[in-house]
């Protein structure tokens, strides 16, 4: 009986990580620009890379103590300062911008790294170092943003119009990453030992499916090869992994799609 109670408690706690009622579950990396040549001047008059966070929840969230990083494998993480809490609070249903300019300015909204227009990782981590949201993006064009559409839960698309601090709209219709590939939610989810990840392609492509833990560390690659058009299913055997929240990415030659998965023991 004690074992069943422990399992139920563990399941409840882990599900809360994915629940829309938790603060972490309501914060999203929502839009970014990794090559801001002339599009959006920053508060200091320069043109820094920028990152937008969207709060889909019903409560304001003070982000002091949270981390933003482009180095998920144990590298440096920029901790957002709480010296001016009002300046780093994102309102319910609102947006906040951070400027990735290698810490050249002293504002609490400035980050100590720049984004690479060649593509890299971008991860938001809570003050307790648990994973909040993240993505791996590919090469970027000058003065073109990439964002989720619709906000928060949508896929990453290039935007016709960049909308920092406002809802994303008007994605480019020609973005091929969304027309050539899709990945479904794993099934079953939550799962105890193994789960299946289904993806579809409209043309032959080289794909990589990677698994990441809540700190953004890559812990496994379960598929890496050429696949023909059609629907494919890959099994992830997680018997050697600890219980927790993970996210998996489908990487194609056109971009990245990510989903979350919940492993219980």
Secondary structure, DSSP 8 states (H G I E B T S, - for coil): -HHHHHHHHHHHHHHHHH-TTSSGGGEEEEEEES--SSS---TTSS--EEEEEEE-SSS-EE-TT-EEES-TTT---EE---TTGGGGEE-TT-EEEEEESTT-S-STTEES----TT-EEEEEE-TTS-EEEEEEE----TT--EEEESTTTSEEEEBSS--TTS----B-TT-THHHHEEE---BSSSBSSEEEEEEEESS-EEEEEEEE-TTS-EEEEEEEEEE-SEEEEEEEE-TTS-SEEEEEEEEETTEEEEEEEEE--
